[in-house]
Amino acid sequence: MKTRMTALAVVIISVASAGMASAWTAYNDCGGLSGNPNVTSYQIPNGSVTIASGLLKDYATGSSLGVTATPSASSTATYWYGVPSFTHPAGSDAAIFTGKVDFNGSPEMNNATDWYQYDISGLNPGRTYKFKTTFNRSGTGYENRKTNFTLSGATSWLNQSSAGTTISGDGSSTIINVGNNALGLVACWSNINPGSDGIFTVKGVRADAGIKSYGFGYFELQEVVPEPSSMLAMGGGLLSLAGFAIRRRTR
């Protein structure tokens, strides 16, 4: 019996550990050219950027991932480009973007029906993902310029947007003051399950139809894989259940 249990333990731990891979993180500058070769700049075409979509890159290695970011926008969405004099506060949720993107520019939603979105495709249905985005026009008196970012196409998710944002009841949407985002707030979803098609979409619209706002400034996408400790804990739980079943059969 001990031999059978030992063999079973090896099988369970091997299964729990199989397919382990390092998580990757990708950054996309949606409103300019970051100058960092490991950061992509896929966005609707404008004066400085003409590549509208493509594969994201692993920020740590620069290698291309099998994940594509495709932006699209309403026909009336224009493009604002400038040099805002701000940095996200150290320790804020948006500080992760400091030193990676240039903070210059974003699509401008001047009409009530304007929208801007990113389709993320090529995701692994067996993994979960984390998506974080924000923007700061850094304009005094622009506090009422807010954008409603909505996640769709995923089968499940957890909204982890910054405290101070407005989150919908089902967690699919987050409203941020992007006109003067002095606190460095972000819209963020973790545990995103993209479903069997490996696709999800994040779309930005004006939170108040009567007030102009902005699209994405930059985003972070991270593939999340279970840590070995959690996988082994799961294996231990399965082992306990298997042992209970064997004891019942030997009684």
Secondary structure by P-SEA (a helix, b strand, c coil): caaaaaaaaaaaaaaaacbbbbbbbbbbccccccccccccccccccccccccbbbbccccccccccbbbbbbbcccbbbbbcccccccccccccccccccccccccccccccccbbbbbbccccccccccccccccccccccccbbbbbbbcccccccccccccccccccccccccccccccccccccccccccccccbbbbbbccccccccccccccbbbbbbcccaaaaaaaaaaaaaaaaaaaaaaac
